[in-house]
């Protein structure tokens, strides 16, 4: 029994869950209004885009790579889609707008895929490069001005609400249907990872690329799939972000990638590859969103946000690593 | 009398030659492997063993010669074709996925070869369980492979090879990382496979222990086949002679002077969970062996002697001076040297030049003041030690990684000897080195002992202990259970004491 407890304590997921619960208790004590439907919907809304990003980043980490370009893909996609639709096809419905965004994202992901799977270049170098290129290309050739009037399809999607309500004080709360898209992404990714040979191959190449090659796994094909899929997810996240914000700001999103990777690592994915779970990833995102949205509630100044996130990363990933080291030292 | 129809040999090589940019790796090698037969392919590093494996696996094409699988000539062999013909290679590193479960590791390649799109966990579990049953092993199907011991990882690799239709399993250096007991278990499994009609090719430079399950032996040296025949005609000495082309002495060491003064005394050393009440004395010029199975506490004890593991109790005295326990720097300053078992990760800076790997141990003796080094004297001394230990290196500026196992071991030795230690602790001194280098390392040990150094050899290689040690301590479950003179015991007797 003690063993089971100790084993679970050493896992990132458990730690993160405990920190989240602790945080909620603190927040609930300092602010009676914290434990309420409006806070809940606020937090869920705040995690829609971050979760899609995190699922994408987790997939790449599991395969033994790292991707920092997904935010640039998302920004490029939302801006280009809004521009294209406004100029050529303003009447396009929301689902086709999303489809177009995912196609643009997948195309950009394809570039990462060709460089990484085709030429065998290191993933961090490639995605650092494409991050800069995608962003620079958008700002130079597409535009730098905010698009405040989105195409009607995207505007409509941003206004579609699953839950809507009024607080006692007359203010409103709502949860957009975009949340359902995030749920779909999580379910689809779970299905790919657990139920397809492609998914298991992603874990296998993350465990050992050389072994994967030796037993006949199509390493290049798997890597190519990952970066195209991640591109499509990033495109989706971009469209959702601008639809919800009701504006396509080309300077948005880029810079978020480190928070996202932090969330994924907090959730137990290893930078060395081979390990990562969706449940851990979602917990990691939940913690980061809580810290970003509600640190103020427990009396920590907003300027301390990034310090708090940094401390969480050090404790959340350092503690299990330190425990693993101690166990290894004992075994020697 | 009717003639029985003769089934064609499973694999036949005739006159196979392979050259790499002018260097002949294999030179007209011919041999056959029959169905359900175990063949022992012996040879030192660089004898052409790996080239032969690569040709069999279809990774390399021979320049000349004929390869036949079951009587069908293979003119354009490739990895896929070779695997489809049932030739399965188990590489020395096993090529497993540490993050995946035992079941997935076993069944993954079988699933891939079916071209499945969906991952069927139930089918994978069934196949893995069936394969393990066939091999006769029991492992937790859901355990991640990274939590398994080396021996169990090897079993997983064997099961994986058998999960797809296997006719011949090639095992590259199968026994180097196993203890005697684990080798026994492996041999039992090999017998089962043979009875099942699967042929096995052992490829190694440490083969004496697998001879008993083999039908025939092929010895390679410098790319040529120098000997072959039924396994019953070979023994360890004969194998070594063919592999090295010379006789390697394995006589007991010259006895030490009975009046040699005591050098080091270990009293009542203990570490919870590792070893307890360990006491012994080491005399000048004495070579003391410490043996025991994996988990007997020998490695922890070796590390404790050099301060890498902090003991809970007891004392170590060197030249009548008590040594501070649990501090490798103080142990080194007092005159103890330690050569770790795993040179690659613990003992060497693999990417750094050979010379620097030796020099690092002596930086403080060559300071020129103000934090600067007197490079001239440092490199002079370094080169001198490399020469004395006969390190074969074209260029001492080349990375250590480029050296053979035996030469790497010499570089580690050179580093310590340059410090002029009084006691040298050698943990597994010849793990992963070939037979020729092993004999030379044993000569070096004998030389050190003749100079009055105390040497402690920790090993489970029994012939090595018998040919180098004056006295052997046997450890079991953390305690020293036996203290025997090296010239008063046979290998069989020693093996029995270890395992009993």
Interface residues (C-beta under 8 A of the other chain):
Chain A: X194 X195 X196 X197 X198 X199 X200 X203 X204 X206 X207 X208 X210 X211 X212 X214 X215 X216 X217 X274 X275 X330 X332
Chain B: X79 X80 X83 X91 X95 X96 X97 X98 X99 X100 X104 X108 X109 X111 X112 X113 X116 X117 X118 X119 X160 X273 X299 X300 X303 X309
